[in-house]
Amino acid sequence: MCGETCKHGSEGAGRWQHRPATRHYEGFEGAGLSEYASFETVCDLADFIREHGQLGAKLYRHFGNDLEQARATFEDYCGEYKSAADFAEQLHSDLGTAIPESLSYYIDWQALARDMALNGEIMVFQTGFDEVHVFWSR
């Protein structure tokens, strides 16, 4: 009867107890859940992680287990890149910034991407080797 409000273990005593609904977290990609999370909360999180995988779980943890904020973040999704430096270089290319060939070797795209993250312009989540996901910060 666990997962329900019941008299589990206290028949006839008149004491109601609330038992945990969740005890096993396989397939949640490391996302934390309260033992007493509602069934609806568990299902919503499971759907979110099924849709977004490890990235969804990382966002969920990043935002302090706030599922609505993690969902909203996907509105600002820039894409998957090999590195944040690749994102910075692609961004400048997409914006039409013309860089003379003779100067292109002097641009440190990795430092630019790091500065964008430190300044709060972007959020970068690594989900594997040569696999980062970039989001615009709000």
N, C-alpha and C positions, 0 to 999 in steps of 0.2 A: 504493500500500500504506500510505499515511499513515493514522494512526489505529490502527495495530496495532503490536505488537512485531515487528520485521522486520529483515532484513539489507539494507534499502534503502540502496543506495549503497556497500555494503561486502561484495559477494558474495565468498565464499571467504575473507574475512579473519577470520571467526569472531566478529566484534563485533556484538552485538545493540544496536539503537538503538530508542528509543521516539519515535515521531513524533506531533505534535499531532493531536488528533481534531477540534479546532474552530479555524477560522480566520475565519469570517464570522458576524456576530451580528445579522443582519437579523431583525426581529420580536421581539427580546428587550427592547424598550422601554428600552434603555440599561442593562440589568442586565449586570454584568460577569461574565465566565467566564474561568477559567484556560485557557490554550491546551491544557493537558494534562488538562482535566476529563474524567472518564469518560463514556462514552456514556449510562450510566444517569443520571448527574448532569445532563447536558444535556437528556435527555428529561424528567426530573422538573421541571426549571426551565421547560422549554417548556410542559408541561402546566399548571403553576401560573400562568404568564403568560397562557396562552390562556384560563384560567378567570377570572383577576382583572384582566388587562390592565395598563394603566399603573400602577394602584394596587399591584398585586402586585409589579411591578418596583421601585417606590419603597420598599415594605416590605422587599424583599430587600436593596436597597442600604442601607437604614436599619439593618438588623440585621447589617451586615458580611458580606453574602452567606451568611447562615445561613438556609437554606430552611425548616428545621423550625421555627425561631422565627417566621419570617414567616407560616407556615401557622397556627401556634398563635395568632397575634395576631387572626386572624379570629373567634376565639371571643369576643373582647371588642369586636366591631364595633358601633358605635352607629348608624351610618347615614351617608347623604350629605345635606349641607346646603348652602345658598348661602354660609354663612359660619359660623365657629365661634361668633359671637355668636348666630346663629339657633339653634344647638344649645343654648347656655346658656339662652336664653329658653324653648325648648321643654322642656328638662329641668325648669326651675322650674314650668312649667305642668303637666307630667306628674306632678310630685310633689305637686301640689295646693297649692302655695304661693300663698296669696291676697295679691295686691298691690293696694291701693286704686288706682283709676283716677287719682286726683289725684297719686299718688306714682310711677306707672309711667314717667312721662317723665324722672324723675331717675335711673333705673337705667341704668348704662352696661354693657350686655350685652357689648360688645366687650372692655372692660377685665376683666369677670368671666371671659370665655372665655380671655383672655390669661393671667390669673392661674391659672386651672385648668391650663393647659398648662405654665406656668412652675413650678407646684407639683408637677408630675408626675402630676396626676390624669388628664389626657387627652393623647392624641397626635393631632395634626391634620396631614393631608396634603392639599395642594391639587393637584388634577389638571386643573383648568381654570378659566376665568373663572366665578365664581359656582358653584364646585363644590369642596367640601372633604369629606373623609371623616374621621370622628372615631372613635377607639378609646379604650376605657378602658385606662389603664396598669396594668401588673401590679406 
